[in-house]
Amino acid sequence: MIGIGPFSLQTVVFAFAAFVTWLVARLLARRLPGSASKTAGALIIDALFVGLVAARITFILVWWNDYAARPLSMLAFGDGGFHGLAGVLAASAWLWLKTRQRRPLRLSLYGGMAGGLLVWGAVQLLPLLLQHAAMTLPAVQLSTLDNEQPVDLVDFTGQPVVLNLWATWCPPCRREMPVLMQAQTEYPDIAFVLVNQGENATQIHSFLNAEGLSFKHLLMDPFSSTMRETGSRGLPTTLFFDENGRMVASHVGELTTPALKNTLHRYFPRSPQSASRQTNATTEQE
């Protein structure tokens, strides 16, 4: 399972960590006189907002060149583009300023932040502790657009894989196609496998030709078996698998270039050979 209902797992975890932060801060502030508990809750909510804004702005600055190429993508908050450390530092600084004259309340607020961060950190470490239970590339028999031979997703084991589930009728799927096509060129050591859900070759060919798109690994899944096998609840869904075929990350919804690159750099550092080949290819084209 890569989400809960319509929400991605990352969103659910953040919401739970935020709730823990708010709750712990209020509980710790109850021992203080007056309405400190309510004040603590309000300050935590404000701090969360400040932290989110700072985290988003910092992420945009880190990937400025890619966002500048498509300015509207800065508003695509669903791409998961947030710089966690910057958000935590901004929220902490804001709380410090707001409690300059109320040190006991400050300690309660920071105690709440510590509780929320503990929850967040535990969830981030969980995949490392449960690697043996991680989802693996599903053994699903698919077909190429020309139907010449069946392809099993397991056959891609041995290299990092970005598995994208999509359909031509899905607007966010259509918008992210150029992002994935560019990425397959920039990251030749990673297999970008696009699996169409529930459509036929004529529909897919028509869409690709109209949009001028070309992919090395584009497969058909007419019965949406891949969605069932991976527990995907909507389109587009992008799953990231390491060279051993184990899932290391997932994304539900439209991908932007910065969000995709951030995930690739985090889980699949480019090898010197890959970077060298890309440089040589660029030089030859020039």
C-alpha positions as CSV (number, residue, x, y, z in Angstrom):
1,M,0.0,0.0,0.0
2,I,1.4,3.4,-1.0
3,G,-1.3,5.6,0.4
4,I,-4.3,5.8,2.7
5,G,-7.5,6.6,0.7
6,P,-6.9,9.5,-1.6
7,F,-3.8,10.7,0.4
8,S,-0.2,9.7,-0.1
9,L,1.6,8.0,2.8
10,Q,4.0,11.0,3.1
11,T,1.0,13.3,3.5
12,V,-0.6,11.1,6.2
13,V,2.7,10.8,8.1
14,F,3.2,14.5,8.1
15,A,-0.3,15.1,9.3
16,F,0.1,12.7,12.1
17,A,3.5,14.1,13.1
18,A,1.9,17.6,13.1
19,F,-0.9,16.4,15.3
20,V,1.6,14.9,17.8
21,T,3.5,18.2,17.9
22,W,0.3,20.1,18.6
23,L,-0.9,17.6,21.2
24,V,2.4,17.3,23.1
25,A,2.9,21.0,23.2
26,R,-0.6,21.6,24.7
27,L,-0.2,18.8,27.3
28,L,3.2,20.2,28.4
29,A,1.7,23.7,28.6
30,R,-1.2,22.6,30.9
31,R,1.1,22.9,33.9
32,L,1.6,26.6,33.2
33,P,-0.7,29.2,34.6
34,G,-3.5,31.0,32.6
35,S,-4.5,29.8,29.1
36,A,-1.0,28.6,28.2
37,S,-2.3,25.4,26.7
38,K,-4.5,27.2,24.1
39,T,-1.7,29.6,23.4
40,A,0.7,26.7,22.8
41,G,-1.7,25.1,20.4
42,A,-2.2,28.3,18.4
43,L,1.5,28.9,18.2
44,I,2.2,25.4,17.0
45,I,-0.3,25.8,14.2
46,D,1.3,29.1,13.1
47,A,4.8,27.5,13.3
48,L,3.7,24.7,11.1
49,F,2.5,27.1,8.5
50,V,5.8,29.1,8.7
51,G,7.8,25.9,8.4
52,L,5.9,24.7,5.4
53,V,6.3,28.0,3.6
54,A,10.1,28.1,4.3
55,A,10.5,24.5,3.3
56,R,8.8,25.1,0.0
57,I,10.7,28.3,-0.8
58,T,14.0,26.6,0.1
59,F,13.3,23.6,-2.1
60,I,12.4,25.9,-5.0
61,L,15.7,27.8,-4.6
62,V,17.6,24.5,-4.5
63,W,16.0,23.5,-7.8
64,W,15.7,27.0,-9.2
65,N,16.8,26.3,-12.8
66,D,14.2,23.6,-13.2
67,Y,11.4,25.6,-11.6
68,A,12.3,28.7,-13.6
69,A,11.8,26.7,-16.8
70,R,8.2,26.1,-15.8
71,P,7.3,28.8,-13.3
72,L,3.7,27.5,-12.7
73,S,5.2,24.3,-11.3
74,M,6.2,26.3,-8.2
75,L,2.5,26.1,-7.3
76,A,2.4,22.3,-7.7
77,F,2.6,21.7,-3.9
78,G,1.5,18.1,-4.5
79,D,4.9,17.2,-6.0
80,G,6.2,16.9,-2.5
81,G,8.9,19.5,-3.0
82,F,9.7,20.6,0.6
83,H,13.1,21.0,2.3
84,G,12.6,19.5,5.7
85,L,15.5,20.9,7.5
86,A,14.8,24.5,6.4
87,G,11.2,24.1,7.5
88,V,12.2,22.9,11.0
89,L,14.8,25.7,11.4
90,A,12.3,28.3,10.3
91,A,9.5,27.0,12.6
92,S,12.0,26.8,15.6
93,A,13.2,30.4,15.0
94,W,9.7,31.7,14.7
95,L,8.7,30.1,18.0
96,W,11.9,31.5,19.7
97,L,10.9,35.0,18.6
98,K,7.3,34.6,19.8
99,T,8.3,33.4,23.2
100,R,11.1,35.8,24.0
101,Q,9.4,36.7,27.3
102,R,7.9,33.3,28.1
103,R,10.7,30.8,28.5
104,P,8.5,28.1,30.2
105,L,6.1,28.2,27.3
106,R,9.0,28.0,24.9
107,L,10.1,24.8,26.5
108,S,6.6,23.3,26.1
109,L,6.6,24.2,22.4
110,Y,10.0,22.8,21.7
111,G,8.9,19.7,23.6
112,G,6.0,19.3,21.2
113,M,8.3,19.8,18.2
114,A,10.6,17.1,19.6
115,G,7.7,14.7,19.8
116,G,6.6,15.4,16.3
117,L,10.1,15.0,14.9
118,L,10.5,11.8,16.8
119,V,7.4,10.4,15.1
120,W,8.6,11.7,11.7
121,G,12.1,10.3,12.2
122,A,10.8,6.9,13.3
123,V,8.7,6.6,10.1
124,Q,11.7,7.6,7.9
125,L,13.8,4.8,9.5
126,L,11.1,2.2,9.3
127,P,11.8,1.2,5.7
128,L,15.5,0.5,6.7
129,L,14.3,-1.8,9.5
130,L,11.8,-3.6,7.3
131,Q,13.8,-3.9,4.1
132,H,13.0,-7.6,3.9
133,A,9.3,-6.7,3.8
134,A,9.5,-4.0,1.2
135,M,7.4,-4.3,-2.0
136,T,9.4,-5.7,-4.9
137,L,8.9,-5.4,-8.6
138,P,5.7,-7.2,-9.3
139,A,5.7,-10.3,-11.5
140,V,3.3,-9.0,-14.1
141,Q,3.2,-10.1,-17.7
142,L,2.8,-7.0,-20.0
143,S,3.1,-6.4,-23.7
144,T,4.9,-3.9,-25.9
145,L,2.9,-1.6,-28.2
146,D,3.7,-3.8,-31.2
147,N,2.6,-6.9,-29.2
148,E,5.7,-8.8,-30.5
149,Q,6.7,-10.3,-27.2
150,P,5.6,-10.3,-23.5
151,V,7.6,-8.4,-21.0
152,D,7.8,-9.3,-17.3
153,L,8.5,-6.3,-14.9
154,V,10.8,-8.6,-12.9
155,D,13.1,-8.7,-15.9
156,F,14.2,-5.1,-15.0
157,T,15.8,-6.2,-11.8
158,G,19.5,-5.4,-11.7
159,Q,19.2,-1.7,-12.4
160,P,17.2,1.2,-10.7
161,V,13.7,1.4,-12.0
162,V,11.2,4.2,-12.2
163,L,7.8,2.6,-12.7
164,N,5.1,5.0,-13.9
165,L,1.4,4.0,-14.1
166,W,-0.6,6.2,-16.4
167,A,-3.4,6.6,-19.0
168,T,-4.0,9.0,-21.8
169,W,-7.3,10.2,-20.3
170,C,-5.5,11.3,-17.1
171,P,-4.6,15.1,-17.3
172,P,-1.8,15.0,-14.7
173,C,-0.4,11.9,-16.5
174,R,-0.3,13.8,-19.8
175,R,1.4,16.8,-18.1
176,E,4.2,14.8,-16.6
177,M,5.1,12.8,-19.8
178,P,7.6,15.4,-21.0
179,V,9.3,15.3,-17.5
180,L,9.7,11.5,-17.7
181,M,10.9,11.6,-21.3
182,Q,13.6,14.2,-20.5
183,A,14.6,12.2,-17.4
184,Q,15.2,8.9,-19.4
185,T,17.8,10.8,-21.4
186,E,19.5,12.5,-18.5
187,Y,19.7,9.3,-16.4
188,P,20.6,6.5,-18.9
189,D,21.5,4.1,-16.1
190,I,17.9,4.1,-14.7
191,A,15.1,2.2,-16.5
192,F,12.0,4.4,-16.9
193,V,9.2,2.0,-17.4
194,L,5.8,3.5,-18.3
195,V,2.9,1.1,-18.0
196,N,-0.3,2.2,-19.6
197,Q,-3.4,1.1,-17.6
198,G,-6.4,-0.2,-19.5
199,E,-6.0,1.2,-23.0
200,N,-5.1,-0.3,-26.4
201,A,-2.2,0.3,-28.7
202,T,-4.2,2.6,-31.1
203,Q,-5.1,5.0,-28.2
204,I,-1.6,5.1,-26.9
205,H,0.1,5.6,-30.4
206,S,-2.3,8.4,-31.2
207,F,-1.5,10.2,-28.0
208,L,2.3,9.7,-28.3
209,N,2.3,10.9,-31.9
210,A,0.2,14.0,-31.2
211,E,2.4,15.0,-28.3
212,G,5.8,14.1,-30.0
213,L,6.7,11.7,-27.2
214,S,9.0,8.7,-27.3
215,F,9.9,6.2,-24.6
216,K,12.4,3.3,-24.5
217,H,10.2,1.2,-22.2
218,L,6.5,1.7,-22.8
219,L,4.3,-1.2,-22.0
220,M,0.5,-2.0,-22.1
221,D,-1.5,-3.4,-19.2
222,P,-5.0,-3.7,-20.6
223,F,-6.4,-5.2,-17.4
224,S,-4.7,-2.8,-15.0
225,S,-3.0,-5.8,-13.3
226,T,0.0,-3.6,-12.2
227,M,-2.3,-1.3,-10.2
228,R,-3.7,-4.2,-8.3
229,E,-0.4,-5.9,-7.7
230,T,1.2,-2.6,-6.3
231,G,-1.9,-1.5,-4.4
232,S,-2.0,1.8,-6.4
233,R,-5.2,3.8,-5.8
234,G,-5.0,6.4,-8.6
235,L,-3.2,7.7,-11.6
236,P,-0.5,8.8,-12.1
237,T,1.5,6.7,-9.6
238,T,5.3,6.5,-9.8
239,L,7.2,3.9,-7.9
240,F,11.0,3.8,-7.5
241,F,12.8,0.5,-7.2
242,D,16.5,-0.1,-6.4
243,E,18.7,-2.5,-8.4
244,N,17.6,-5.4,-6.2
245,G,14.0,-4.8,-7.2
246,R,12.9,-3.3,-3.8
247,M,10.7,-0.3,-3.7
248,V,12.4,2.7,-2.0
249,A,10.0,5.5,-2.7
250,S,6.6,6.3,-4.2
251,H,4.8,9.3,-5.5
252,V,1.0,9.7,-6.1
253,G,0.0,12.5,-8.4
254,E,1.8,14.6,-11.0
255,L,5.6,14.7,-10.9
256,T,7.5,17.9,-11.6
257,T,11.1,17.9,-12.8
258,P,12.5,19.1,-9.5
259,A,10.6,16.6,-7.5
260,L,11.7,13.7,-9.8
261,K,15.3,14.8,-9.8
262,N,15.3,15.2,-6.0
263,T,14.1,11.6,-5.5
264,L,16.5,10.2,-8.1
265,H,19.5,12.0,-6.5
266,R,18.4,10.8,-3.1
267,Y,18.0,7.1,-3.9
268,F,19.9,6.6,-7.1
269,P,23.1,8.7,-7.1
270,R,24.4,8.9,-10.6
271,S,27.4,6.7,-11.3
272,P,30.6,8.3,-12.8
273,Q,30.0,6.1,-15.9
274,S,26.5,7.4,-16.4
275,A,27.6,11.0,-16.0
276,S,30.5,10.5,-18.3
277,R,28.3,9.0,-21.0
278,Q,25.9,11.8,-20.8
279,T,28.7,14.4,-21.1
280,N,30.1,12.7,-24.1
281,A,26.7,12.4,-25.8
282,T,26.1,16.1,-25.3
283,T,29.6,17.0,-26.6
284,E,29.0,14.8,-29.8
285,Q,25.6,16.5,-30.4
286,E,27.2,19.9,-30.3
